[in-house]
Amino acid sequence: MSHRTGPMIGCPTAGVTEGRLATCPERSIIQNGWSPSTTFSPREGKNPNVINKRLWVEGLPVLAVLLCFLVPEILCAQVAHRTPDRGTSSAARPYVEQAKQAMDKGQHSRALRLLNRGIARDKKSSVAYKLRGVVLSRMGLHQRAAKDFGKYIERNPSDAAGYLLRGDAENMSLNHRAAVVDYTSAIKLKPTSVAAYMGRGLAYAGLERYTYALKDYQWALKLDPGNVEALTNAGRACMLSGKPFAAMSYLKMALDQERDPQWIRRIKEWMSKLVEDTEKPKKEARGPTRSRSPGPQKPLW
């Protein structure tokens, strides 16, 4: 019985040798490796199995290099798609880290330049916007800082720190109404934030709503009873709202805990002013004092 020596369907280079069907070269390379028993025609010049094996081996370094570049990008894309925005991408991360080091050294101009470059590389980096807002605030550019904090809030709407930072920038730029809104949002997200109550108290004081400011300072003291700043501001709010005795009580407690000489001197000035203001109505109620006119003096001679 003769064996069929023609090419197999779907495998043009395979034949029959020694009573065994020769496998397809592509399959033999991938599955079993190169098979020396596979026949080939001398007219074709070279064994196709050897050519395919050489191409496969020579292409391995190129494939490895491609995988080194493509696999991290694919994994980063999958992680970014599955997880929420963590704030810093691979493109902006080096600039953000260098900017942090510059901020620690007080080099705000250099930090600003680095953050500008990072944001130019990746405009979705929320951490870069947040840090640039902090740098701008330290440089006194509070309105620009508020805009950067707004971009951070757009990408992280559930982070109370963004509203707190923008509230501080609005307070410093004398936009107290907007600051009240931001501090209120921060308090809703984090009810235990002493800084949010303190900031909103300052915003209310800027609007001359001292009763509301006093309530926020009292909330801050409930969360942090030894807060010297809250005690001082509460005393000032009581002074400005016409509550001298409560103001004196808060200022005395603040004076007992204050360690800064400048603030100690200022608190003492307020306390002395309170004493003067409380004594003025008493003097006015008594009326002007009249000195006795001396009687007729006897002549000396």
C-alpha positions, 0 to 999 in steps of 0.5 A: 500500500503506497503512502500519499506523498502530496501536500496535506490540506492546510499544510503545504510544506508537510509530507510523509516520511518513513510511514509517519505523517509529518506535522505542519512546520508551524505547529511543530515549532510551537508545540514540539520544536523542530523535527529533523525527520520532516522532508523537504524538496531540494529544489526549495533550497532550505528547510522551512522548519529551520527558517521559521525556527531562526525567525522565532529565535531572532525575534525573541529579543524584539518581542521582549523589548516590546513587552517591557514597554507595552505591559506596564502601560496596559496594566496602568491603564487597567488599574486607572480604569478600575480604581478611582483617581489617586491623584498622580499619574506616572507622567506627573509623579516625578515633577510632584516629588521634586516639587515636594522637596522644593517646598520643604526647602522653601523654594516656592518658585522652583516648586511652582515651575515643576508643578507647571511642567507636571500639569502640562504633562498630565492635566488630570493629575489632581495632586499636582493641582492641589500642591500648586494651590498650596504653593500659590497660597504661600506666595500670597496668590490666593485667588489663583490658589482657589482655582487650583483647589477647585480643580482638585475638588472636581476630581475628588468631590468627596475629599474634605481637605479640598474644600478646607483648602479652598475655604482658606484661600477664599478667606485670605482673599476676603471672599468670606461668603464663598469660604462659608460654603466651602467650610460647610461642605468640609464639615458635612464630609468630616464633622470632626474637623476642628480646622473647618469650624475654626475657618468658618468662624473666621469667615463669619467674623469677616462678615460681622456675624459674631454670634455664628462665629462664636458658635463655631468656635464653641464647636471647635472647643468641644472637639479640642478643649485646649485649643488656644486659638479657639479660646482667643477667637471666642473671646474676641467674638464675645467682645465684638458682640457685646459680651464682655464677661464671657470675653474675659473668661475666654481670654483668661483661659487663653492667657493661661495656655498661651506661650507665644509672647506676641499673643500674650501681649495682645491678649493682655491688651484686649483684657485691659480694654475690656476692663476700661469698657466695663468701667466707663458705664459706671463712671458715666452713671455716677456723673461728673465729680465736683470739687469743693470750692474753697471758702473765703480765705483769711488775709494773712495780715 
